Amino acid sequence: MTTVSIRIDETLVNAARSAAKSEFRTLQGQIEFWAKVGRAALDNPDLPASFIAECLMAMNEPAEESTPFVPRSGASA
């Protein structure tokens, strides 16, 4: 993976550093995660950003730690 240096506002970097610590990510990982959430939110304006973030986190969850989806049985009348 290649890297690129960019300038980012110090306030945003400090917020990312704080969020990274609580989310157990690196600073770079946190900024990348926010960028992915933002891009997906722009591509899907009808979805809440929290839903997008949770979906992205679930996609990175190891398969052996995931819980399979079990649909509810037929609708009761």
Steps between C-alpha positions, in 0.01 A plus 500: 500500500636838411451802720438864422556797728217753519421801714205463734368754747646441846155504661389212275821307572449540875138383471614201292772419750246498783251290303777262390594434859144414603442290185836317527619629162811682391471868416539412132240224532252737664536764229466232231188364673344847515580550132334169409191585706481843339537362149235233560268761655533720191434200275198397712334820628190309613695295757594633845875547550485285816356210296776539242768507770361187665485320165861588423610378844305177455663441162843511669398264779668157477255242364560263793390773744182593312150391592296360213176676414196289585177636352185490709263220412177575308286797605236432761149625436 
